[in-house]
Amino acid sequence: MNNAFSPGDPRWVTFEFVDAAWGMQSLELAWRFAAQDFRLCAAQSFLHAHEAQALHKGYNLDESALSLASSDTSHGLWRDFQAWTINPLGMQGDLADQDLWGYSATSRDEGTDLGLVYVYDKAGTNPDGTIPPGPPPRRIAFLMVKEAARWKVLNVNSLIVPQPGWPPTF
């Protein structure tokens, strides 16, 4: 499936993020579409969960968090971090097959620089793509933010604005 949205549309960013993370299994590519706070919180969360191992290997947690958040694929923990980050995000299992998923028709403004995009399972929709009455189809929320006039993924499956720290807040 090709991305039918325009680059200024938050659905375009969401599509590209999903394609990179689950279609290509590349966190490095997905990070281009992710907000800085999301990337840093993901790195801090990983390091917080693996603190003993990281410290045993001689890694400085703050330096490592900044390195992983910046897509430093040469970092000794990058491969573990990538697998740890992509797998839980892809908990829906079949997200890699973009043809099975639809994107909300419009972003919902949550504030001046925030938006919300839902990626939903097309199996729960009518043939014309509309969502029938009743329980909503299986869906994943993508909280979006404008950084330097570009939409970025700020959080996945959570409407919490991430706050870096030890531990971070997602």
One Martini backbone bead per residue (centre of mass of N, CA, C, O) as a GRO file, in nm:
protein
  170
    1MET     BB    1   0.097   0.036   0.022
    2ASN     BB    2   0.044   0.362  -0.031
    3ASN     BB    3   0.093   0.688   0.046
    4ALA     BB    4  -0.197   0.911   0.019
    5PHE     BB    5  -0.065   1.132   0.172
    6SER     BB    6   0.048   1.426   0.276
    7PRO     BB    7   0.327   1.556   0.438
    8GLY     BB    8   0.132   1.765   0.616
    9ASP     BB    9   0.003   1.507   0.727
   10PRO     BB   10  -0.029   1.312   1.008
   11ARG     BB   11  -0.091   1.047   0.851
   12TRP     BB   12   0.174   1.030   0.699
   13VAL     BB   13   0.357   0.998   0.944
   14THR     BB   14   0.222   0.748   1.058
   15PHE     BB   15   0.265   0.566   0.816
   16GLU     BB   16   0.578   0.588   0.813
   17PHE     BB   17   0.625   0.483   1.097
   18VAL     BB   18   0.487   0.207   1.063
   19ASP     BB   19   0.654   0.110   0.823
   20ALA     BB   20   0.931   0.125   0.963
   21ALA     BB   21   0.880  -0.037   1.228
   22TRP     BB   22   0.703  -0.293   1.099
   23GLY     BB   23   0.777  -0.334   0.802
   24MET     BB   24   1.112  -0.286   0.846
   25GLN     BB   25   1.225  -0.298   1.139
   26SER     BB   26   1.305   0.033   1.183
   27LEU     BB   27   1.398   0.262   1.410
   28GLU     BB   28   1.573   0.456   1.252
   29LEU     BB   29   1.344   0.536   1.051
   30ALA     BB   30   1.120   0.609   1.259
   31TRP     BB   31   1.267   0.848   1.409
   32ARG     BB   32   1.204   1.068   1.186
   33PHE     BB   33   0.879   1.059   1.305
   34ALA     BB   34   0.984   1.138   1.593
   35ALA     BB   35   0.986   1.279   1.880
   36GLN     BB   36   1.215   1.364   2.106
   37ASP     BB   37   1.063   1.278   2.368
   38PHE     BB   38   0.998   0.993   2.272
   39ARG     BB   39   1.285   0.895   2.224
   40LEU     BB   40   1.394   0.952   2.510
   41CYS     BB   41   1.186   0.784   2.669
   42ALA     BB   42   1.251   0.516   2.537
   43ALA     BB   43   1.547   0.508   2.627
   44GLN     BB   44   1.497   0.538   2.932
   45SER     BB   45   1.317   0.292   2.964
   46PHE     BB   46   1.522   0.084   2.876
   47LEU     BB   47   1.745   0.160   3.084
   48HIS     BB   48   1.575   0.120   3.336
   49ALA     BB   49   1.519  -0.191   3.275
   50HIS     BB   50   1.865  -0.215   3.212
   51GLU     BB   51   2.062  -0.094   3.425
   52ALA     BB   52   2.253  -0.316   3.528
   53GLN     BB   53   2.370  -0.394   3.250
   54ALA     BB   54   2.470  -0.115   3.161
   55LEU     BB   55   2.658  -0.062   3.402
   56HIS     BB   56   2.829  -0.323   3.375
   57LYS     BB   57   2.924  -0.222   3.075
   58GLY     BB   58   2.981   0.109   3.123
   59TYR     BB   59   2.729   0.282   3.101
   60ASN     BB   60   2.591   0.588   3.057
   61LEU     BB   61   2.271   0.677   3.085
   62ASP     BB   62   2.252   0.964   2.966
   63GLU     BB   63   2.429   0.917   2.714
   64SER     BB   64   2.270   0.675   2.604
   65ALA     BB   65   1.997   0.810   2.568
   66LEU     BB   66   2.093   1.021   2.361
   67SER     BB   67   2.203   0.819   2.156
   68LEU     BB   68   1.943   0.652   2.106
   69ALA     BB   69   1.761   0.902   2.032
   70SER     BB   70   1.972   0.964   1.773
   71SER     BB   71   2.040   0.690   1.615
   72ASP     BB   72   2.288   0.522   1.736
   73THR     BB   73   2.388   0.228   1.582
   74SER     BB   74   2.678   0.199   1.736
   75HIS     BB   75   2.560   0.131   1.983
   76GLY     BB   76   2.574  -0.145   2.195
   77LEU     BB   77   2.235  -0.122   2.248
   78TRP     BB   78   2.066  -0.091   1.988
   79ARG     BB   79   1.948  -0.374   1.920
   80ASP     BB   80   1.797  -0.409   2.188
   81PHE     BB   81   1.636  -0.149   2.174
   82GLN     BB   82   1.487  -0.203   1.911
   83ALA     BB   83   1.343  -0.464   1.998
   84TRP     BB   84   1.210  -0.347   2.260
   85THR     BB   85   1.047  -0.121   2.104
   86ILE     BB   86   0.898  -0.263   1.865
   87ASN     BB   87   0.743  -0.499   1.990
   88PRO     BB   88   0.535  -0.345   2.173
   89LEU     BB   89   0.426  -0.161   1.947
   90GLY     BB   90   0.354  -0.444   1.778
   91MET     BB   91   0.114  -0.591   1.941
   92GLN     BB   92  -0.084  -0.635   1.686
   93GLY     BB   93   0.119  -0.790   1.466
   94ASP     BB   94  -0.028  -0.676   1.170
   95LEU     BB   95   0.097  -0.385   1.106
   96ALA     BB   96   0.279  -0.446   0.854
   97ASP     BB   97  -0.005  -0.464   0.710
   98GLN     BB   98  -0.141  -0.188   0.567
   99ASP     BB   99  -0.407  -0.311   0.431
  100LEU     BB  100  -0.550  -0.361   0.730
  101TRP     BB  101  -0.530  -0.042   0.758
  102GLY     BB  102  -0.651   0.260   0.886
  103TYR     BB  103  -0.704   0.617   0.875
  104SER     BB  104  -0.800   0.875   0.999
  105ALA     BB  105  -0.954   1.126   0.828
  106THR     BB  106  -0.869   1.307   1.077
  107SER     BB  107  -0.736   1.512   1.272
  108ARG     BB  108  -0.736   1.588   1.619
  109ASP     BB  109  -0.749   1.863   1.791
  110GLU     BB  110  -0.569   1.915   2.113
  111GLY     BB  111  -0.419   2.167   2.001
  112THR     BB  112  -0.204   2.358   1.851
  113ASP     BB  113   0.041   2.105   1.852
  114LEU     BB  114  -0.188   1.883   1.861
  115GLY     BB  115  -0.272   1.538   1.777
  116LEU     BB  116  -0.491   1.271   1.633
  117VAL     BB  117  -0.432   0.929   1.536
  118TYR     BB  118  -0.603   0.659   1.390
  119VAL     BB  119  -0.541   0.314   1.379
  120TYR     BB  120  -0.743   0.082   1.198
  121ASP     BB  121  -0.931  -0.195   1.160
  122LYS     BB  122  -1.092  -0.284   0.868
  123ALA     BB  123  -1.267  -0.528   0.973
  124GLY     BB  124  -1.450  -0.300   1.147
  125THR     BB  125  -1.577  -0.217   0.868
  126ASN     BB  126  -1.723  -0.103   0.613
  127PRO     BB  127  -1.694  -0.120   0.273
  128ASP     BB  128  -1.676   0.215   0.271
  129GLY     BB  129  -1.507   0.272   0.564
  130THR     BB  130  -1.704   0.286   0.774
  131ILE     BB  131  -1.816   0.310   1.103
  132PRO     BB  132  -2.002   0.133   1.289
  133PRO     BB  133  -2.204   0.086   1.516
  134GLY     BB  134  -2.057   0.062   1.823
  135PRO     BB  135  -1.789  -0.079   1.865
  136PRO     BB  136  -1.487  -0.016   1.800
  137PRO     BB  137  -1.234  -0.081   1.637
  138ARG     BB  138  -0.942  -0.172   1.627
  139ARG     BB  139  -0.694   0.049   1.785
  140ILE     BB  140  -0.445   0.316   1.741
  141ALA     BB  141  -0.290   0.569   1.908
  142PHE     BB  142  -0.159   0.891   1.783
  143LEU     BB  143   0.034   1.119   1.917
  144MET     BB  144   0.075   1.454   1.809
  145VAL     BB  145   0.340   1.686   1.696
  146LYS     BB  146   0.475   2.002   1.652
  147GLU     BB  147   0.798   2.028   1.493
  148ALA     BB  148   0.906   2.260   1.310
  149ALA     BB  149   0.626   2.236   1.134
  150ARG     BB  150   0.616   1.919   1.207
  151TRP     BB  151   0.498   1.616   1.222
  152LYS     BB  152   0.497   1.398   1.516
  153VAL     BB  153   0.552   1.136   1.715
  154LEU     BB  154   0.468   1.126   2.071
  155ASN     BB  155   0.266   0.869   2.089
  156VAL     BB  156   0.169   0.523   2.170
  157ASN     BB  157  -0.121   0.424   2.305
  158SER     BB  158  -0.118   0.730   2.418
  159LEU     BB  159  -0.221   1.055   2.573
  160ILE     BB  160   0.055   1.107   2.685
  161VAL     BB  161   0.289   1.335   2.756
  162PRO     BB  162   0.605   1.305   2.747
  163GLN     BB  163   0.852   1.265   3.024
  164PRO     BB  164   1.150   1.305   3.099
  165GLY     BB  165   1.331   1.055   3.297
  166TRP     BB  166   1.382   0.877   3.625
  167PRO     BB  167   1.149   0.781   3.510
  168PRO     BB  168   0.959   0.798   3.255
  169THR     BB  169   0.674   0.947   3.095
  170PHE     BB  170   0.392   0.796   2.899
   0.00000   0.00000   0.00000
